């Protein structure tokens, strides 16, 4: 089918539909991450050398920063709604109120046990058994909160277009600001950058040793976290976290 084919993309032309964003404009993202005291969060904090809950505090000396620079910047998480800028007239306070109400009405979504896996060259924690409920949950978050998202800006479009997408992913990118939604969504919690093939066996063994004690837990998406990147060179940090069904803000920061 044509929708499954990889399509070539030429350099996009800038139009009024893809304005340039200011470098100082914050971006927000709706992620899942366990609460700060959870053993998996603690292990990931040590591995990445940074705590998204407590900006500026380094958790450990990182001896291989080239392998973790991207997940370190974004913080330990699973993407539910990818980073976006607020549309004109929207406020982060309104976004948080909507997220609080959404979480209060939602039941925790099962993830199950996880494992270390290789995805497109990078390592991540993924469910042992893929669950359709995860895809449906993520799709609901994507559509519910798209009302707050500004149109994709020019620099983000150019960065995304450096990758190869099939037609479905390209449509998702233009429609939702992210290619991997709906049937292309795959729950994962990233641990590394892309790893050279000859180094993957050693990296897998190292990650499995570090994270093995935490893999067998019956995980749930039991909270949603609003992350913020204050400017284009900043790390993402947790601004607020809301538990499902109760709608209680577990943490307020920045």
ABEGO torsion letter per residue (X at the ends): XAAABBBBBBBBBBBAABBBBBAABBBBBBBBBBBAABAAAAAAAAAAGBBAABBGBBABBBABAAAAAAAAAAEBBBBABBBBBBBBGBBAAAAAAAAAAAAAABBBBBAEBBBBBBBGGBBBBBBABBBAAAAAAAAAAAAAAAAABBBBBAAAAAAAAABBBBAAAAAAAAAAGBABBEAABBBBBBABBBBBAAAAAAAAAAAAAAAAAAAABBBBBABBBBBBBABAABBBBBABBBBBGAGBBABBBX
